[in-house]
């Protein structure tokens, strides 16, 4: 998640627009969100799901959540797995990420025997029951659907990364923040409401529309398509745009890259760091060149999707977020891209051939 304390005034307008849009979406949510009086849940579903209200924190088994998007940026997951298994952090980053996802800030203590599957083996900076508005804000989100089923609206990459770890898997538990309770709706009305509120993304990795029935039934890499543009957008965070509260934000930007022709993808080799960095730079410079009111995708403007007014927030290529991203694995603090490529190389994972112009 982006550290708001490090934001500069140049980002303020874009971020404010994102927050305003998200708030408006929640306020405009239909009355159908009101939870019914705890009807009988679907078989195997906890009854508490039926009564959950927006803002509630639900402890869930990650193997039970249902995705609301068909694809992931695999390279983002590879970065996380690389950071978790090859990291040079004093405390393994996976514990930071779990604590943040659970509404408990960062990891406070963890050692070589600590395991995600055993929360008693490590500690977070904020104990359960002492959460703050700030610690709850970055939690991953869920909508309660018909029968009390859990539909994940944010956190597909994080939960998939946890799923793939030896001390994670489908039985790992983490809390999710409830966005809405739509248990009183039938399937058709439920999916219509999900789309109206922007709580699902129904396009595949090539930008082709799909139906809800084509969505994966669980997190985990094998259940998703690989959207390489979604990965590209992830590495461009805080260089060309600021990550905010618009659900599926990077997918809208990826749709723009796919359809606008504004970014030259010729020669992009996803297994080569220099080529990848060059492509990230072309993407992010194209984002910052857009007028704030330019429509990007789904009626959302560049400003609403967090486009920065200056590339790399006005810093030189050797500084700022682009400078951090450029650090090789050999550095004391490798960049995210370096971790992704190192993990792929060690595990014999190769991407598709060099990408041509779409």
RAHU-V634687 format. One line per field, one symbol per residue. ss: DSSP state (@ for helix, = for strand, . for the rest). psi: psi as a letter, one per 40 degrees, with the letter a starting at -180 (. if undefined). burial: I if it has 24 or more other ideal C-beta (glycine too) atoms within 12 Angstrom, else O. A space follows every 10 residues. Layout:
# RAHU-V634687
ss->???
psi->???
burial->???
This chain:
# RAHU-V634687
ss->...@@@..@@ @@@@@@@@@@ @@@@@@@... @@@....... .......@@@ @.....==== =@@@.=..=. ==.@@@@@@@ @@@@@@.... ..@@@@@@@@ @.....===. ....=..=@@ @.==...... ..@@@@@... ====.@@@.= ====.@@@@@ @@@@...... ..======== =.....@@@@ @@@@@@.... =.=.....=. .@@@...... @@@.==.@@@ @@@@@.=... =.......@@ @@@@@@@@@@ .......=.. ..@@@@@@@@ @@@@@@@@.. ....===..= =.....=... @@@@.....@ @@@@@..... .....@@@@@ @@@@@@.... ....=...
psi->ihhdeeiidd eddddddddd dddddddehi eedhhiggih iihehhdddd ehiheihhhi heeeihieie iihddddddd dddddeieid hhdddddddd deffbihdii adeiidegee eiiidhihef iidddddeii iihhaheeih hheheddddd dddeidfbid eiiiiihhdi hfdeiidddd ddddddefei hfiaeeehii ideeiieiih deeiihhddd ddddeehede ihhaehhfdd dddddddddd eehhehehhe ehdddddddd dddddddeei idehhdifeh idddeehidh hffeiideaa dddddehide idgiiddddd ddddddefhi iiihhah.
burial->IIOOOOIIOO IOIIIOIIIO IIOOIIOOIO OIIOIIOOOO IOOOIOOOII IIIOOIIIII IIIIIIIIII IIIIIIIIII IIIIIIIOOO IIIIIIIIII IIIIIIIOOI OOOIIIIOIO OIIIIIOOOO IOOOIIIIII IIIIIIIIII IIIIIIIIII IIIIIOIIOI OIIIIIIIII IIIIIOOOOI IOIIIOIIII IIIIIOIOOO OIOOIIOIII IOIIIIIIII IIIIIIIIII IIIIIIIIII IIIIIIIIOI OIIOIOOIOI IOIOOIIIII IIIIIIIIOI OIOOOIIIOI IIIIIIIIII IIIOOOOOOI IIOIIIIOIO OOOIIIIIII IIIIOOOOOO IOOOIOOO
